[in-house]
Amino acid sequence: MERHVICGRCGKELEIKKIVIKYFDHEFRKDVPCCPECGQAFISREFAEGKVREAEMELEDK
Ligand SMILES: [Zn+2]
């Protein structure tokens, strides 16, 4: 499941890297795209959920 993702900040194509996510007592290993330039990791689903949450919060604030 590899996608070509471009860093919005640098315009560089992200490289797939394996990272370990610690969630309470559990550890998950995930292949996530990381920017080789700024090191920003993009975790698609979590990222999308965060976006939705941000959007909802903005709507509630206004
Ligand atoms: Zn970048």
N, CA, C, O and the ligand as a Tripos MOL2 file, in Angstrom:
@<TRIPOS>MOLECULE
protein
  249   247    63     0     0
PROTEIN
NO_CHARGES

@<TRIPOS>ATOM
      1 N           0.8470   -1.1950    0.0000 N.3       1 MET1
      2 CA          0.0000    0.0000    0.0000 C.3       1 MET1
      3 C           0.8840    1.2460    0.0000 C.2       1 MET1
      4 O           0.9680    1.9570    1.0020 O.2       1 MET1
      5 N           1.5180    1.4960   -1.0930 N.am      2 GLU2
      6 CA          2.3780    2.6660   -1.1720 C.3       2 GLU2
      7 C           1.7760    3.6940   -2.1130 C.2       2 GLU2
      8 O           1.3170    3.3840   -3.2120 O.2       2 GLU2
      9 N           1.7980    4.8980   -1.6470 N.am      3 ARG3
     10 CA          1.2710    5.9700   -2.4800 C.3       3 ARG3
     11 C           2.3420    7.0260   -2.6500 C.2       3 ARG3
     12 O           3.2330    7.1850   -1.8150 O.2       3 ARG3
     13 N           2.2310    7.7210   -3.7200 N.am      4 HIS4
     14 CA          3.1310    8.8480   -3.9070 C.3       4 HIS4
     15 C           2.5050   10.0690   -3.2510 C.2       4 HIS4
     16 O           1.4630   10.5750   -3.6670 O.2       4 HIS4
     17 N           3.1790   10.5080   -2.2230 N.am      5 VAL5
     18 CA          2.6950   11.6780   -1.5010 C.3       5 VAL5
     19 C           3.7700   12.7470   -1.5570 C.2       5 VAL5
     20 O           4.9570   12.4610   -1.3950 O.2       5 VAL5
     21 N           3.3560   13.9460   -1.7820 N.am      6 ILE6
     22 CA          4.2930   15.0640   -1.8690 C.3       6 ILE6
     23 C           4.1620   15.9100   -0.6120 C.2       6 ILE6
     24 O           3.0560   16.2440   -0.1870 O.2       6 ILE6
     25 N           5.3000   16.2520   -0.0240 N.am      7 CYS7
     26 CA          5.2930   17.1200    1.1350 C.3       7 CYS7
     27 C           4.7630   18.4940    0.7340 C.2       7 CYS7
     28 O           5.2640   19.1160   -0.2030 O.2       7 CYS7
     29 N           3.7530   18.9530    1.4460 N.am      8 GLY8
     30 CA          3.1550   20.2420    1.1220 C.3       8 GLY8
     31 C           4.1060   21.4000    1.3530 C.2       8 GLY8
     32 O           3.9770   22.4590    0.7400 O.2       8 GLY8
     33 N           5.0750   21.1850    2.2550 N.am      9 ARG9
     34 CA          5.9880   22.2710    2.6010 C.3       9 ARG9
     35 C           7.1700   22.3320    1.6450 C.2       9 ARG9
     36 O           7.5950   23.4100    1.2280 O.2       9 ARG9
     37 N           7.7060   21.1330    1.2970 N.am     10 CYS10
     38 CA          8.9490   21.0900    0.5250 C.3      10 CYS10
     39 C           8.7290   20.7310   -0.9410 C.2      10 CYS10
     40 O           9.5790   21.0180   -1.7840 O.2      10 CYS10
     41 N           7.5950   20.1050   -1.2520 N.am     11 GLY11
     42 CA          7.3560   19.6780   -2.6110 C.3      11 GLY11
     43 C           8.1700   18.4600   -2.9990 C.2      11 GLY11
     44 O           8.3000   18.1440   -4.1820 O.2      11 GLY11
     45 N           8.7310   17.7610   -1.9850 N.am     12 LYS12
     46 CA          9.5230   16.5600   -2.2290 C.3      12 LYS12
     47 C           8.6280   15.3340   -2.1110 C.2      12 LYS12
     48 O           7.6650   15.3030   -1.3460 O.2      12 LYS12
     49 N           8.9910   14.3180   -2.9070 N.am     13 GLU13
     50 CA          8.2570   13.0600   -2.7960 C.3      13 GLU13
     51 C           8.6720   12.3440   -1.5240 C.2      13 GLU13
     52 O           9.8600   12.2160   -1.2290 O.2      13 GLU13
     53 N           7.6880   11.8820   -0.7760 N.am     14 LEU14
     54 CA          7.9690   11.2680    0.5180 C.3      14 LEU14
     55 C           8.4970    9.8620    0.3510 C.2      14 LEU14
     56 O           8.1470    9.1600   -0.5980 O.2      14 LEU14
     57 N           9.3460    9.4540    1.2850 N.am     15 GLU15
     58 CA          9.8960    8.1060    1.2910 C.3      15 GLU15
     59 C           9.1970    7.2880    2.3540 C.2      15 GLU15
     60 O           8.9110    7.7760    3.4470 O.2      15 GLU15
     61 N           8.9200    6.0230    2.0160 N.am     16 ILE16
     62 CA          8.2600    5.1430    2.9730 C.3      16 ILE16
     63 C           9.2710    4.6910    4.0190 C.2      16 ILE16
     64 O          10.3280    4.1530    3.6910 O.2      16 ILE16
     65 N           8.9270    4.9190    5.2790 N.am     17 LYS17
     66 CA          9.7870    4.4820    6.3690 C.3      17 LYS17
     67 C           8.9570    3.7330    7.3930 C.2      17 LYS17
     68 O           7.7670    3.9890    7.5750 O.2      17 LYS17
     69 N           9.6270    2.7960    8.0570 N.am     18 LYS18
     70 CA          8.9290    2.0230    9.0920 C.3      18 LYS18
     71 C           9.1230    2.7150   10.4250 C.2      18 LYS18
     72 O          10.2530    2.9400   10.8600 O.2      18 LYS18
     73 N           8.0260    3.0490   11.0670 N.am     19 ILE19
     74 CA          8.1120    3.6900   12.3750 C.3      19 ILE19
     75 C           7.3460    2.8680   13.3970 C.2      19 ILE19
     76 O           6.4910    2.0560   13.0430 O.2      19 ILE19
     77 N           7.6560    3.0830   14.6500 N.am     20 VAL20
     78 CA          6.9540    2.4040   15.7370 C.3      20 VAL20
     79 C           6.0880    3.4250   16.4530 C.2      20 VAL20
     80 O           6.5710    4.4540   16.9260 O.2      20 VAL20
     81 N           4.8070    3.1210   16.5220 N.am     21 ILE21
     82 CA          3.8690    3.9940   17.2120 C.3      21 ILE21
     83 C           3.5210    3.3600   18.5480 C.2      21 ILE21
     84 O           3.0890    2.2080   18.6010 O.2      21 ILE21
     85 N           3.7040    4.0960   19.6040 N.am     22 LYS22
     86 CA          3.3430    3.5790   20.9210 C.3      22 LYS22
     87 C           1.9750    4.1120   21.2980 C.2      22 LYS22
     88 O           1.7400    5.3200   21.3220 O.2      22 LYS22
     89 N           1.0900    3.1930   21.5890 N.am     23 TYR23
     90 CA         -0.2710    3.5580   21.9410 C.3      23 TYR23
     91 C          -0.6040    2.8380   23.2280 C.2      23 TYR23
     92 O          -0.8940    1.6410   23.2130 O.2      23 TYR23
     93 N          -0.5680    3.5600   24.3610 N.am     24 PHE24
     94 CA         -0.6840    2.9550   25.6810 C.3      24 PHE24
     95 C           0.3490    1.8460   25.8330 C.2      24 PHE24
     96 O           1.5420    2.1310   25.7310 O.2      24 PHE24
     97 N          -0.0320    0.6310   26.0630 N.am     25 ASP25
     98 CA          0.9440   -0.4460   26.2610 C.3      25 ASP25
     99 C           1.2770   -1.1660   24.9680 C.2      25 ASP25
    100 O           2.0770   -2.1020   24.9670 O.2      25 ASP25
    101 N           0.6850   -0.7470   23.8850 N.am     26 HIS26
    102 CA          0.8550   -1.4600   22.6240 C.3      26 HIS26
    103 C           1.8170   -0.7180   21.7070 C.2      26 HIS26
    104 O           1.9360    0.5070   21.7460 O.2      26 HIS26
    105 N           2.4820   -1.4880   20.9000 N.am     27 GLU27
    106 CA          3.3600   -0.9010   19.8930 C.3      27 GLU27
    107 C           2.9100   -1.3550   18.5160 C.2      27 GLU27
    108 O           2.6730   -2.5410   18.2860 O.2      27 GLU27
    109 N           2.7980   -0.4160   17.6210 N.am     28 PHE28
    110 CA          2.4260   -0.7360   16.2520 C.3      28 PHE28
    111 C           3.5670   -0.3510   15.3310 C.2      28 PHE28
    112 O           4.1560    0.7210   15.4620 O.2      28 PHE28
    113 N           3.8680   -1.2320   14.4080 N.am     29 ARG29
    114 CA          4.8450   -0.8900   13.3850 C.3      29 ARG29
    115 C           4.1080   -0.5220   12.1160 C.2      29 ARG29
    116 O           3.2130   -1.2370   11.6630 O.2      29 ARG29
    117 N           4.4930    0.5840   11.5630 N.am     30 LYS30
    118 CA          3.7630    1.0730   10.4100 C.3      30 LYS30
    119 C           4.7120    1.6100    9.3670 C.2      30 LYS30
    120 O           5.7300    2.2240    9.6870 O.2      30 LYS30
    121 N           4.3680    1.3740    8.1210 N.am     31 ASP31
    122 CA          5.0940    2.0240    7.0350 C.3      31 ASP31
    123 C           4.4060    3.3470    6.7480 C.2      31 ASP31
    124 O           3.2560    3.3840    6.3100 O.2      31 ASP31
    125 N           5.1080    4.4040    6.9940 N.am     32 VAL32
    126 CA          4.5180    5.7150    6.7460 C.3      32 VAL32
    127 C           5.4380    6.5240    5.8440 C.2      32 VAL32
    128 O           6.6600    6.3890    5.9020 O.2      32 VAL32
    129 N           4.8450    7.3560    5.0190 N.am     33 PRO33
    130 CA          5.6480    8.2480    4.1880 C.3      33 PRO33
    131 C           6.2460    9.3800    5.0160 C.2      33 PRO33
    132 O           5.5370   10.0650    5.7540 O.2      33 PRO33
    133 N           7.5450    9.5660    4.8870 N.am     34 CYS34
    134 CA          8.2190   10.6500    5.5880 C.3      34 CYS34
    135 C           8.9220   11.5370    4.5640 C.2      34 CYS34
    136 O           9.4560   11.0520    3.5670 O.2      34 CYS34
    137 N           8.9120   12.8170    4.8210 N.am     35 CYS35
    138 CA          9.6110   13.7450    3.9360 C.3      35 CYS35
    139 C          11.1110   13.6510    4.1920 C.2      35 CYS35
    140 O          11.5500   13.7960    5.3320 O.2      35 CYS35
    141 N          11.9060   13.4100    3.1430 N.am     36 PRO36
    142 CA         13.3610   13.3400    3.3190 C.3      36 PRO36
    143 C          13.9600   14.7040    3.6250 C.2      36 PRO36
    144 O          15.0940   14.7970    4.0950 O.2      36 PRO36
    145 N          13.2150   15.7420    3.3650 N.am     37 GLU37
    146 CA         13.7270   17.0960    3.5480 C.3      37 GLU37
    147 C          13.4950   17.5970    4.9790 C.2      37 GLU37
    148 O          14.4410   17.9980    5.6570 O.2      37 GLU37
    149 N          12.2580   17.5750    5.4300 N.am     38 CYS38
    150 CA         11.9350   18.1470    6.7440 C.3      38 CYS38
    151 C          11.5920   17.0650    7.7670 C.2      38 CYS38
    152 O          11.4130   17.3700    8.9460 O.2      38 CYS38
    153 N          11.4980   15.7880    7.3280 N.am     39 GLY39
    154 CA         11.2680   14.6990    8.2730 C.3      39 GLY39
    155 C           9.8290   14.5600    8.7220 C.2      39 GLY39
    156 O           9.5190   13.7430    9.5890 O.2      39 GLY39
    157 N           8.9590   15.3450    8.1410 N.am     40 GLN40
    158 CA          7.5530   15.2770    8.5050 C.3      40 GLN40
    159 C           6.9550   13.9380    8.0710 C.2      40 GLN40
    160 O           7.0750   13.5430    6.9120 O.2      40 GLN40
    161 N           6.3110   13.2450    9.0100 N.am     41 ALA41
    162 CA          5.6820   11.9690    8.7040 C.3      41 ALA41
    163 C           4.2000   12.1740    8.4420 C.2      41 ALA41
    164 O           3.5250   12.9340    9.1360 O.2      41 ALA41
    165 N           3.7180   11.4860    7.4380 N.am     42 PHE42
    166 CA          2.3080   11.5790    7.1050 C.3      42 PHE42
    167 C           1.6530   10.2250    7.3380 C.2      42 PHE42
    168 O           1.9710    9.2540    6.6520 O.2      42 PHE42
    169 N           0.7620   10.1580    8.2770 N.am     43 ILE43
    170 CA          0.0440    8.9280    8.5720 C.3      43 ILE43
    171 C          -1.3790    9.1210    8.0820 C.2      43 ILE43
    172 O          -2.1980    9.8030    8.6980 O.2      43 ILE43
    173 N          -1.6370    8.4830    6.9330 N.am     44 SER44
    174 CA         -2.8100    8.8430    6.1490 C.3      44 SER44
    175 C          -4.1130    8.8480    6.9420 C.2      44 SER44
    176 O          -4.8170    9.8580    6.9640 O.2      44 SER44
    177 N          -4.4410    7.7360    7.5900 N.am     45 ARG45
    178 CA         -5.7470    7.6640    8.2400 C.3      45 ARG45
    179 C          -5.8270    8.6050    9.4350 C.2      45 ARG45
    180 O          -6.7760    9.3760    9.5760 O.2      45 ARG45
    181 N          -4.8170    8.5270   10.2870 N.am     46 GLU46
    182 CA         -4.7890    9.4070   11.4450 C.3      46 GLU46
    183 C          -4.7870   10.8660   11.0090 C.2      46 GLU46
    184 O          -5.4510   11.7220   11.5940 O.2      46 GLU46
    185 N          -4.0220   11.1080    9.9680 N.am     47 PHE47
    186 CA         -3.9350   12.4640    9.4270 C.3      47 PHE47
    187 C          -5.3100   12.9330    8.9650 C.2      47 PHE47
    188 O          -5.7210   14.0590    9.2450 O.2      47 PHE47
    189 N          -6.0130   12.0570    8.2560 N.am     48 ALA48
    190 CA         -7.3380   12.4070    7.7640 C.3      48 ALA48
    191 C          -8.3060   12.6400    8.9220 C.2      48 ALA48
    192 O          -9.0890   13.5890    8.9050 O.2      48 ALA48
    193 N          -8.2450   11.7780    9.9140 N.am     49 GLU49
    194 CA         -9.1290   11.9300   11.0760 C.3      49 GLU49
    195 C          -8.8430   13.2380   11.7940 C.2      49 GLU49
    196 O          -9.7590   13.9380   12.2280 O.2      49 GLU49
    197 N          -7.5650   13.5590   11.9120 N.am     50 GLY50
    198 CA         -7.1860   14.8160   12.5330 C.3      50 GLY50
    199 C          -7.7460   16.0010   11.7720 C.2      50 GLY50
    200 O          -8.2000   16.9840   12.3560 O.2      50 GLY50
    201 N          -7.7020   15.8820   10.4590 N.am     51 LYS51
    202 CA         -8.2340   16.9470    9.6130 C.3      51 LYS51
    203 C          -9.7250   17.1270    9.8660 C.2      51 LYS51
    204 O         -10.2110   18.2500    9.9990 O.2      51 LYS51
    205 N         -10.4460   16.0080    9.9320 N.am     52 VAL52
    206 CA        -11.8900   16.0640   10.1690 C.3      52 VAL52
    207 C         -12.1610   16.7000   11.5190 C.2      52 VAL52
    208 O         -13.0430   17.5470   11.6620 O.2      52 VAL52
    209 N         -11.3790   16.2700   12.5130 N.am     53 ARG53
    210 CA        -11.5850   16.7910   13.8520 C.3      53 ARG53
    211 C         -11.3490   18.3000   13.8870 C.2      53 ARG53
    212 O         -12.1090   19.0550   14.4930 O.2      53 ARG53
    213 N         -10.2640   18.7170   13.2140 N.am     54 GLU54
    214 CA         -9.9680   20.1480   13.1520 C.3      54 GLU54
    215 C         -11.1170   20.9120   12.5100 C.2      54 GLU54
    216 O         -11.5140   21.9790   12.9780 O.2      54 GLU54
    217 N         -11.6380   20.3500   11.4360 N.am     55 ALA55
    218 CA        -12.7250   21.0080   10.7200 C.3      55 ALA55
    219 C         -13.9550   21.1170   11.6100 C.2      55 ALA55
    220 O         -14.6200   22.1520   11.6490 O.2      55 ALA55
    221 N         -14.2530   20.0180   12.3360 N.am     56 GLU56
    222 CA        -15.4190   20.0450   13.2290 C.3      56 GLU56
    223 C         -15.2310   21.0790   14.3310 C.2      56 GLU56
    224 O         -16.1530   21.8200   14.6700 O.2      56 GLU56
    225 N         -14.0080   21.1170   14.8890 N.am     57 MET57
    226 CA        -13.7510   22.0620   15.9670 C.3      57 MET57
    227 C         -13.8830   23.4960   15.4860 C.2      57 MET57
    228 O         -14.3830   24.3670   16.1970 O.2      57 MET57
    229 N         -13.4250   23.7200   14.2650 N.am     58 GLU58
    230 CA        -13.5480   25.0700   13.7210 C.3      58 GLU58
    231 C         -15.0110   25.4690   13.5890 C.2      58 GLU58
    232 O         -15.3910   26.5960   13.9050 O.2      58 GLU58
    233 N         -15.8220   24.5350   13.1210 N.am     59 LEU59
    234 CA        -17.2380   24.8160   12.9560 C.3      59 LEU59
    235 C         -17.9080   25.1120   14.2930 C.2      59 LEU59
    236 O         -18.7610   25.9930   14.4000 O.2      59 LEU59
    237 N         -17.4880   24.3310   15.3420 N.am     60 GLU60
    238 CA        -18.0920   24.5280   16.6620 C.3      60 GLU60
    239 C         -17.7130   25.8770   17.2480 C.2      60 GLU60
    240 O         -18.5080   26.5330   17.9210 O.2      60 GLU60
    241 N         -16.4660   26.2740   16.9720 N.am     61 ASP61
    242 CA        -16.0010   27.5410   17.5450 C.3      61 ASP61
    243 C         -16.7830   28.7420   16.9820 C.2      61 ASP61
    244 O         -17.0350   29.7240   17.6800 O.2      61 ASP61
    245 N         -17.1480   28.6320   15.7230 N.am     62 LYS62
    246 CA        -17.7740   29.7840   15.0720 C.3      62 LYS62
    247 C         -19.2890   29.8540   15.2560 C.2      62 LYS62
    248 O         -19.9300   30.7770   14.7550 O.2      62 LYS62
    249 ZN          9.0110   18.3490    3.7830 Zn       63 ZN63
@<TRIPOS>BOND
     1     1     2 1
     2     2     3 1
     3     3     4 2
     4     3     5 am
     5     5     6 1
     6     6     7 1
     7     7     8 2
     8     7     9 am
     9     9    10 1
    10    10    11 1
    11    11    12 2
    12    11    13 am
    13    13    14 1
    14    14    15 1
    15    15    16 2
    16    15    17 am
    17    17    18 1
    18    18    19 1
    19    19    20 2
    20    19    21 am
    21    21    22 1
    22    22    23 1
    23    23    24 2
    24    23    25 am
    25    25    26 1
    26    26    27 1
    27    27    28 2
    28    27    29 am
    29    29    30 1
    30    30    31 1
    31    31    32 2
    32    31    33 am
    33    33    34 1
    34    34    35 1
    35    35    36 2
    36    35    37 am
    37    37    38 1
    38    38    39 1
    39    39    40 2
    40    39    41 am
    41    41    42 1
    42    42    43 1
    43    43    44 2
    44    43    45 am
    45    45    46 1
    46    46    47 1
    47    47    48 2
    48    47    49 am
    49    49    50 1
    50    50    51 1
    51    51    52 2
    52    51    53 am
    53    53    54 1
    54    54    55 1
    55    55    56 2
    56    55    57 am
    57    57    58 1
    58    58    59 1
    59    59    60 2
    60    59    61 am
    61    61    62 1
    62    62    63 1
    63    63    64 2
    64    63    65 am
    65    65    66 1
    66    66    67 1
    67    67    68 2
    68    67    69 am
    69    69    70 1
    70    70    71 1
    71    71    72 2
    72    71    73 am
    73    73    74 1
    74    74    75 1
    75    75    76 2
    76    75    77 am
    77    77    78 1
    78    78    79 1
    79    79    80 2
    80    79    81 am
    81    81    82 1
    82    82    83 1
    83    83    84 2
    84    83    85 am
    85    85    86 1
    86    86    87 1
    87    87    88 2
    88    87    89 am
    89    89    90 1
    90    90    91 1
    91    91    92 2
    92    91    93 am
    93    93    94 1
    94    94    95 1
    95    95    96 2
    96    95    97 am
    97    97    98 1
    98    98    99 1
    99    99   100 2
   100    99   101 am
   101   101   102 1
   102   102   103 1
   103   103   104 2
   104   103   105 am
   105   105   106 1
   106   106   107 1
   107   107   108 2
   108   107   109 am
   109   109   110 1
   110   110   111 1
   111   111   112 2
   112   111   113 am
   113   113   114 1
   114   114   115 1
   115   115   116 2
   116   115   117 am
   117   117   118 1
   118   118   119 1
   119   119   120 2
   120   119   121 am
   121   121   122 1
   122   122   123 1
   123   123   124 2
   124   123   125 am
   125   125   126 1
   126   126   127 1
   127   127   128 2
   128   127   129 am
   129   129   130 1
   130   130   131 1
   131   131   132 2
   132   131   133 am
   133   133   134 1
   134   134   135 1
   135   135   136 2
   136   135   137 am
   137   137   138 1
   138   138   139 1
   139   139   140 2
   140   139   141 am
   141   141   142 1
   142   142   143 1
   143   143   144 2
   144   143   145 am
   145   145   146 1
   146   146   147 1
   147   147   148 2
   148   147   149 am
   149   149   150 1
   150   150   151 1
   151   151   152 2
   152   151   153 am
   153   153   154 1
   154   154   155 1
   155   155   156 2
   156   155   157 am
   157   157   158 1
   158   158   159 1
   159   159   160 2
   160   159   161 am
   161   161   162 1
   162   162   163 1
   163   163   164 2
   164   163   165 am
   165   165   166 1
   166   166   167 1
   167   167   168 2
   168   167   169 am
   169   169   170 1
   170   170   171 1
   171   171   172 2
   172   171   173 am
   173   173   174 1
   174   174   175 1
   175   175   176 2
   176   175   177 am
   177   177   178 1
   178   178   179 1
   179   179   180 2
   180   179   181 am
   181   181   182 1
   182   182   183 1
   183   183   184 2
   184   183   185 am
   185   185   186 1
   186   186   187 1
   187   187   188 2
   188   187   189 am
   189   189   190 1
   190   190   191 1
   191   191   192 2
   192   191   193 am
   193   193   194 1
   194   194   195 1
   195   195   196 2
   196   195   197 am
   197   197   198 1
   198   198   199 1
   199   199   200 2
   200   199   201 am
   201   201   202 1
   202   202   203 1
   203   203   204 2
   204   203   205 am
   205   205   206 1
   206   206   207 1
   207   207   208 2
   208   207   209 am
   209   209   210 1
   210   210   211 1
   211   211   212 2
   212   211   213 am
   213   213   214 1
   214   214   215 1
   215   215   216 2
   216   215   217 am
   217   217   218 1
   218   218   219 1
   219   219   220 2
   220   219   221 am
   221   221   222 1
   222   222   223 1
   223   223   224 2
   224   223   225 am
   225   225   226 1
   226   226   227 1
   227   227   228 2
   228   227   229 am
   229   229   230 1
   230   230   231 1
   231   231   232 2
   232   231   233 am
   233   233   234 1
   234   234   235 1
   235   235   236 2
   236   235   237 am
   237   237   238 1
   238   238   239 1
   239   239   240 2
   240   239   241 am
   241   241   242 1
   242   242   243 1
   243   243   244 2
   244   243   245 am
   245   245   246 1
   246   246   247 1
   247   247   248 2
@<TRIPOS>SUBSTRUCTURE
     1 MET1         2 RESIDUE 1 A MET
     2 GLU2         6 RESIDUE 1 A GLU
     3 ARG3        10 RESIDUE 1 A ARG
     4 HIS4        14 RESIDUE 1 A HIS
     5 VAL5        18 RESIDUE 1 A VAL
     6 ILE6        22 RESIDUE 1 A ILE
     7 CYS7        26 RESIDUE 1 A CYS
     8 GLY8        30 RESIDUE 1 A GLY
     9 ARG9        34 RESIDUE 1 A ARG
    10 CYS10       38 RESIDUE 1 A CYS
    11 GLY11       42 RESIDUE 1 A GLY
    12 LYS12       46 RESIDUE 1 A LYS
    13 GLU13       50 RESIDUE 1 A GLU
    14 LEU14       54 RESIDUE 1 A LEU
    15 GLU15       58 RESIDUE 1 A GLU
    16 ILE16       62 RESIDUE 1 A ILE
    17 LYS17       66 RESIDUE 1 A LYS
    18 LYS18       70 RESIDUE 1 A LYS
    19 ILE19       74 RESIDUE 1 A ILE
    20 VAL20       78 RESIDUE 1 A VAL
    21 ILE21       82 RESIDUE 1 A ILE
    22 LYS22       86 RESIDUE 1 A LYS
    23 TYR23       90 RESIDUE 1 A TYR
    24 PHE24       94 RESIDUE 1 A PHE
    25 ASP25       98 RESIDUE 1 A ASP
    26 HIS26      102 RESIDUE 1 A HIS
    27 GLU27      106 RESIDUE 1 A GLU
    28 PHE28      110 RESIDUE 1 A PHE
    29 ARG29      114 RESIDUE 1 A ARG
    30 LYS30      118 RESIDUE 1 A LYS
    31 ASP31      122 RESIDUE 1 A ASP
    32 VAL32      126 RESIDUE 1 A VAL
    33 PRO33      130 RESIDUE 1 A PRO
    34 CYS34      134 RESIDUE 1 A CYS
    35 CYS35      138 RESIDUE 1 A CYS
    36 PRO36      142 RESIDUE 1 A PRO
    37 GLU37      146 RESIDUE 1 A GLU
    38 CYS38      150 RESIDUE 1 A CYS
    39 GLY39      154 RESIDUE 1 A GLY
    40 GLN40      158 RESIDUE 1 A GLN
    41 ALA41      162 RESIDUE 1 A ALA
    42 PHE42      166 RESIDUE 1 A PHE
    43 ILE43      170 RESIDUE 1 A ILE
    44 SER44      174 RESIDUE 1 A SER
    45 ARG45      178 RESIDUE 1 A ARG
    46 GLU46      182 RESIDUE 1 A GLU
    47 PHE47      186 RESIDUE 1 A PHE
    48 ALA48      190 RESIDUE 1 A ALA
    49 GLU49      194 RESIDUE 1 A GLU
    50 GLY50      198 RESIDUE 1 A GLY
    51 LYS51      202 RESIDUE 1 A LYS
    52 VAL52      206 RESIDUE 1 A VAL
    53 ARG53      210 RESIDUE 1 A ARG
    54 GLU54      214 RESIDUE 1 A GLU
    55 ALA55      218 RESIDUE 1 A ALA
    56 GLU56      222 RESIDUE 1 A GLU
    57 MET57      226 RESIDUE 1 A MET
    58 GLU58      230 RESIDUE 1 A GLU
    59 LEU59      234 RESIDUE 1 A LEU
    60 GLU60      238 RESIDUE 1 A GLU
    61 ASP61      242 RESIDUE 1 A ASP
    62 LYS62      246 RESIDUE 1 A LYS
    63 ZN63       249 GROUP 0 **** ****
